[in-house]
Amino acid sequence: MDTFTRNTGVIALCLSCVLPAWSQSVVDGIAAVVNDNVITFSEVRREVEPTERQYREIYEGVELVEKIKEARLSALKALIERELIIQDFKSKGFFIPDNIVEERIQGIIRSQYDGDRSLFIRTLQERGISMANFREDVRNQLIVGAMRNRNVSSAVIVSPYKIEQYYQDNIRQFAVPKQAKVRAIFMRRSIFLESRTRADGTEEEFDPNRVQMEEILQKVQTGSDFANLAQSYSEAPQRSAGGDMGWVSEAALRKEISDEVFRMRPGEISDIVELDEGFYILMVEDVRRSSVVSLADVRDQIEDTLLLEEKEKLQQQWLDSLRAKAFIKMFF
């Protein structure tokens, strides 16, 4: 068990004691020692401040305390890893030229401040960050990125066997359910019902929109173009597209709709489907049977996934080796 792991429990306990005070004002001091360098409370606080602001807007009480404790521990771990990487960089005699650092800063000013250096400087001052400290942060970011790339070879190769094995082990992930290409005409229920006289002379209430949908259905059944009718009458979001809902699976539709759609054959038109919100007329243009995406179609996707997993594994092994050789002690 490395020093970082041994201290995690102690840190969690200490955090629960100091959390209320730390959220107000903390006298700066040493949060951790990494070999012969220190990480201060202010560095941890600056790292976690944006996350804490978000948490204070979302959570409260005990849950807020726990979330902030987790964020601070995570921030401290990240700072320790960064310090280990920077020390490894320096021990190997590497350096980042000043012009590279300045180019990165200029890129930040262009992308985040519309090229306004004065606005950039004012923002740093408002945040209490000196230009020298910001420049050092940028240098450290470049160092960490360079070392991570250097220690995870770009020549990592995933064998065809591993790709095929992943495909077989995760075959459900590549299953495509049965789908139907659907058009729909939708009309809401009327707010007010109307009355009419039946053939036997009695009165009945009816929904005028239901009657209009019956007329639309008759037009469709006698050859009128479904898409044109949808554009003219439908109240659904797909109205401008002629009621085209695209390819949909059963899971993407309400049960009452999917039951109707997936019993129909291509070219069929439903009767009026009544739901609480209104009335539907559905048309199935085509159907795709359930299938499995072929390995050839997802080979590149699987390879990318496995490459990422392998690189993350190598990253972790490298960081573990740095921790194993380091002296790490935390204080709160």
C-alpha positions as CSV (number, residue, x, y, z in Angstrom):
1,M,0.0,0.0,0.0
2,D,1.6,3.4,-1.0
3,T,1.8,6.4,1.2
4,F,-1.1,8.2,-0.5
5,T,-3.4,5.3,0.2
6,R,-2.3,5.0,3.8
7,N,-3.1,8.6,4.4
8,T,-6.5,8.8,2.7
9,G,-8.5,7.6,5.7
10,V,-6.8,10.1,8.0
11,I,-7.4,12.9,5.5
12,A,-11.1,12.1,5.2
13,L,-11.4,12.2,9.0
14,C,-9.6,15.5,9.2
15,L,-11.6,17.0,6.4
16,S,-14.9,16.3,8.3
17,C,-13.5,18.3,11.2
18,V,-12.2,21.3,9.4
19,L,-14.7,21.6,6.6
20,P,-16.9,24.4,8.0
21,A,-13.8,26.5,8.9
22,W,-12.1,25.9,5.5
23,S,-15.2,27.1,3.6
24,Q,-14.7,30.5,5.4
25,S,-11.1,31.3,5.8
26,V,-8.0,29.1,6.1
27,V,-4.5,30.2,7.2
28,D,-2.3,29.0,4.4
29,G,-0.1,26.0,5.3
30,I,1.2,22.7,4.1
31,A,-1.4,20.3,2.7
32,A,1.1,17.7,1.5
33,V,4.8,17.1,1.1
34,V,5.9,15.3,-2.1
35,N,9.6,14.4,-1.7
36,D,11.2,17.8,-1.0
37,N,8.3,20.0,-2.4
38,V,5.1,21.1,-0.7
39,I,1.5,21.6,-1.8
40,T,-0.2,24.3,0.2
41,F,-3.8,24.7,1.3
42,S,-4.2,27.6,-1.1
43,E,-3.3,25.5,-4.0
44,V,-5.9,22.9,-3.1
45,R,-8.5,25.6,-2.5
46,R,-7.8,27.2,-5.8
47,E,-8.0,23.8,-7.6
48,V,-11.3,22.9,-6.1
49,E,-13.0,26.3,-5.9
50,P,-15.1,26.1,-9.2
51,T,-16.4,22.7,-8.2
52,E,-17.3,23.9,-4.7
53,R,-19.2,26.8,-6.1
54,Q,-21.3,24.4,-8.2
55,Y,-21.9,22.1,-5.3
56,R,-23.1,24.9,-3.0
57,E,-25.7,25.8,-5.6
58,I,-26.9,22.2,-5.9
59,Y,-26.5,20.5,-2.5
60,E,-27.0,21.5,1.2
61,G,-26.5,20.0,4.6
62,V,-24.7,16.7,5.1
63,E,-24.8,16.0,1.4
64,L,-22.9,19.2,0.6
65,V,-20.3,18.4,3.3
66,E,-19.7,15.0,1.8
67,K,-19.5,16.3,-1.8
68,I,-17.0,18.9,-0.8
69,K,-14.9,16.4,1.1
70,E,-14.7,14.2,-1.9
71,A,-13.8,17.1,-4.2
72,R,-11.0,18.3,-1.9
73,L,-9.5,14.8,-1.6
74,S,-9.7,14.4,-5.4
75,A,-8.1,17.8,-6.0
76,L,-5.3,16.9,-3.6
77,K,-4.7,13.6,-5.3
78,A,-4.5,15.4,-8.7
79,L,-2.0,17.9,-7.3
80,I,0.2,15.2,-5.9
81,E,0.2,13.3,-9.2
82,R,1.0,16.6,-11.0
83,E,3.9,17.2,-8.6
84,L,5.3,13.7,-9.1
85,I,5.2,14.2,-12.9
86,I,6.9,17.5,-12.7
87,Q,9.6,16.2,-10.5
88,D,10.1,13.2,-12.8
89,F,10.4,15.7,-15.7
90,K,13.0,17.8,-14.0
91,S,15.0,14.8,-12.8
92,K,15.5,13.7,-16.4
93,G,16.9,17.1,-17.4
94,F,14.0,18.1,-19.6
95,F,12.8,21.6,-20.0
96,I,10.0,23.6,-21.7
97,P,11.3,26.6,-23.7
98,D,9.9,30.0,-22.7
99,N,8.7,30.7,-26.2
100,I,6.5,27.5,-26.1
101,V,4.9,28.7,-22.8
102,E,4.3,32.2,-24.3
103,E,2.7,30.6,-27.4
104,R,0.3,28.7,-25.2
105,I,-0.6,31.8,-23.2
106,Q,-1.2,33.8,-26.4
107,G,-3.5,30.9,-27.6
108,I,-5.5,31.2,-24.3
109,I,-5.8,34.9,-24.7
110,R,-7.1,34.4,-28.3
111,S,-9.5,31.7,-27.6
112,Q,-10.9,32.7,-24.2
113,Y,-10.5,36.5,-24.2
114,D,-11.0,37.4,-27.9
115,G,-7.3,38.4,-28.1
116,D,-7.8,41.1,-25.5
117,R,-4.6,40.9,-23.3
118,S,-5.8,43.8,-21.1
119,L,-9.0,41.8,-20.3
120,F,-6.9,38.8,-19.6
121,I,-4.6,40.7,-17.1
122,R,-7.6,42.2,-15.3
123,T,-9.2,38.8,-15.0
124,L,-6.0,37.4,-13.4
125,Q,-5.9,40.4,-11.0
126,E,-9.5,39.9,-10.0
127,R,-8.8,36.2,-9.2
128,G,-5.7,37.2,-7.2
129,I,-3.3,35.4,-9.6
130,S,0.0,36.9,-10.6
131,M,1.2,36.7,-14.2
132,A,4.3,34.8,-12.9
133,N,2.1,32.2,-11.2
134,F,-0.1,31.9,-14.3
135,R,2.9,31.4,-16.5
136,E,4.2,28.7,-14.1
137,D,0.8,27.0,-14.2
138,V,0.9,26.9,-18.0
139,R,4.4,25.5,-17.9
140,N,3.3,22.8,-15.6
141,Q,0.4,21.9,-17.8
142,L,2.7,21.6,-20.7
143,I,5.1,19.4,-18.7
144,V,2.3,17.1,-17.5
145,G,0.9,16.7,-21.1
146,A,4.4,16.0,-22.5
147,M,5.2,13.4,-19.8
148,R,1.9,11.7,-20.2
149,N,2.4,11.4,-23.9
150,R,6.0,10.3,-23.5
151,N,5.2,7.5,-21.0
152,V,2.3,6.1,-23.0
153,S,3.7,4.9,-26.3
154,S,1.7,6.0,-29.4
155,A,2.8,2.7,-30.9
156,V,0.4,0.7,-28.6
157,I,-1.2,-2.0,-30.8
158,V,-4.4,-3.9,-30.3
159,S,-4.3,-7.3,-31.8
160,P,-7.1,-8.5,-34.1
161,Y,-7.8,-11.3,-31.6
162,K,-8.5,-8.8,-28.8
163,I,-10.9,-6.9,-31.1
164,E,-12.8,-10.1,-32.0
165,Q,-12.9,-11.2,-28.4
166,Y,-14.3,-7.9,-27.3
167,Y,-16.9,-8.1,-30.0
168,Q,-18.0,-11.6,-28.9
169,D,-18.0,-10.7,-25.2
170,N,-20.1,-7.6,-25.8
171,I,-22.3,-8.8,-28.6
172,R,-25.4,-7.3,-27.0
173,Q,-23.9,-3.9,-27.2
174,F,-24.0,-4.2,-31.0
175,A,-27.5,-5.5,-31.3
176,V,-29.9,-3.3,-33.3
177,P,-33.6,-3.9,-32.4
178,K,-36.4,-4.1,-34.9
179,Q,-37.2,-0.7,-36.3
180,A,-40.0,0.9,-38.3
181,K,-39.9,4.0,-40.5
182,V,-43.0,5.9,-39.4
183,R,-45.1,8.9,-40.3
184,A,-47.7,10.3,-38.0
185,I,-50.6,12.8,-38.1
186,F,-51.5,14.0,-34.6
187,M,-54.3,16.3,-33.4
188,R,-55.0,17.3,-29.8
189,R,-58.3,16.7,-28.1
190,S,-60.6,19.7,-28.3
191,I,-60.9,21.8,-25.2
192,F,-64.7,22.0,-25.6
193,L,-67.0,19.2,-26.8
194,E,-69.8,19.9,-29.1
195,S,-73.3,18.4,-29.4
196,R,-75.1,16.8,-32.3
197,T,-78.4,15.0,-32.8
198,R,-78.3,11.2,-33.5
199,A,-80.5,9.6,-36.1
200,D,-82.9,8.5,-33.2
201,G,-83.2,12.2,-32.2
202,T,-81.1,12.0,-29.0
203,E,-78.3,14.4,-28.3
204,E,-74.7,13.3,-28.0
205,E,-71.4,15.1,-27.3
206,F,-68.5,14.7,-29.6
207,D,-65.0,16.0,-30.1
208,P,-64.8,18.0,-33.3
209,N,-61.1,17.2,-33.7
210,R,-61.9,13.5,-33.6
211,V,-64.4,14.1,-36.4
212,Q,-61.7,15.9,-38.4
213,M,-59.3,13.1,-37.9
214,E,-61.9,10.6,-39.2
215,E,-62.1,12.8,-42.4
216,I,-58.3,12.8,-42.7
217,L,-58.2,9.1,-42.3
218,Q,-60.8,8.7,-45.1
219,K,-58.7,10.9,-47.4
220,V,-55.6,8.8,-46.7
221,Q,-57.4,5.5,-47.3
222,T,-58.7,6.8,-50.6
223,G,-55.3,7.7,-51.9
224,S,-54.4,11.2,-50.6
225,D,-50.8,11.8,-49.9
226,F,-50.1,11.2,-46.2
227,A,-47.1,13.6,-46.0
228,N,-49.2,16.4,-47.5
229,L,-52.0,15.8,-45.1
230,A,-49.6,15.8,-42.2
231,Q,-48.1,19.1,-43.3
232,S,-51.6,20.6,-43.5
233,Y,-53.2,19.2,-40.3
234,S,-50.8,17.6,-37.9
235,E,-50.0,19.4,-34.6
236,A,-46.9,17.3,-33.9
237,P,-43.3,18.6,-34.1
238,Q,-42.7,16.6,-37.3
239,R,-45.4,18.5,-39.2
240,S,-43.0,20.4,-41.4
241,A,-41.4,17.0,-42.4
242,G,-44.7,15.5,-43.4
243,G,-45.1,13.7,-40.1
244,D,-41.8,11.8,-40.7
245,M,-40.6,10.3,-37.3
246,G,-37.7,8.5,-38.9
247,W,-36.6,5.0,-37.9
248,V,-37.9,4.2,-34.4
249,S,-37.6,1.1,-32.2
250,E,-40.3,-0.2,-29.8
251,A,-38.5,1.3,-26.8
252,A,-38.6,4.8,-28.3
253,L,-42.4,4.9,-28.5
254,R,-45.2,4.8,-26.0
255,K,-46.6,1.3,-25.6
256,E,-49.9,2.3,-27.2
257,I,-48.1,3.6,-30.3
258,S,-45.5,0.9,-30.5
259,D,-48.2,-1.9,-30.2
260,E,-49.9,-0.4,-33.2
261,V,-46.8,0.3,-35.3
262,F,-45.1,-3.0,-34.8
263,R,-48.1,-5.1,-35.8
264,M,-48.3,-3.3,-39.2
265,R,-46.6,-4.1,-42.4
266,P,-44.9,-1.6,-44.7
267,G,-47.4,0.6,-46.5
268,E,-50.2,0.0,-43.9
269,I,-52.1,2.8,-42.2
270,S,-53.6,2.6,-38.8
271,D,-57.0,3.4,-37.6
272,I,-57.3,6.4,-35.3
273,V,-55.2,5.7,-32.1
274,E,-56.8,7.6,-29.1
275,L,-54.6,8.7,-26.2
276,D,-55.2,11.0,-23.4
277,E,-53.5,13.9,-25.2
278,G,-55.1,13.4,-28.6
279,F,-55.5,11.3,-31.7
280,Y,-52.9,9.7,-34.0
281,I,-53.0,8.2,-37.5
282,L,-49.9,6.2,-38.2
283,M,-48.3,5.0,-41.4
284,V,-45.5,2.5,-41.6
285,E,-43.3,3.1,-44.6
286,D,-40.7,0.3,-44.0
287,V,-39.5,-2.2,-41.4
288,R,-36.1,-3.4,-40.5
289,R,-35.7,-6.7,-38.7
290,S,-33.6,-6.9,-35.5
291,S,-30.0,-7.5,-36.3
292,V,-26.4,-7.3,-35.1
293,V,-23.9,-4.8,-36.4
294,S,-21.2,-6.7,-38.2
295,L,-17.6,-6.8,-36.7
296,A,-16.4,-5.1,-39.9
297,D,-18.6,-2.1,-39.2
298,V,-17.5,-1.6,-35.6
299,R,-13.9,-2.8,-35.8
300,D,-12.5,0.8,-35.7
301,Q,-14.7,1.7,-32.8
302,I,-13.7,-1.3,-30.8
303,E,-10.0,-0.7,-31.6
304,D,-10.3,2.9,-30.3
305,T,-11.9,1.7,-27.1
306,L,-9.3,-0.9,-26.5
307,L,-6.4,1.5,-27.3
308,L,-7.8,4.0,-24.8
309,E,-8.1,1.3,-22.1
310,E,-4.5,0.2,-22.8
311,K,-3.2,3.7,-22.6
312,E,-5.1,4.4,-19.3
313,K,-3.6,1.2,-17.9
314,L,-0.1,2.2,-18.9
315,Q,-0.7,5.7,-17.4
316,Q,-1.8,4.2,-14.1
317,Q,1.2,1.8,-14.0
318,W,3.6,4.8,-14.7
319,L,2.0,6.9,-11.9
320,D,2.1,4.0,-9.5
321,S,5.8,3.6,-10.2
322,L,6.3,7.3,-9.4
323,R,4.4,7.0,-6.1
324,A,6.3,3.9,-5.1
325,K,9.6,5.8,-5.3
326,A,8.4,8.9,-3.6
327,F,8.0,10.2,-0.1
328,I,4.4,11.5,0.3
329,K,2.9,12.9,3.5
330,M,-0.3,14.9,3.9
331,F,-1.3,17.4,6.6
332,F,-4.6,19.0,7.6
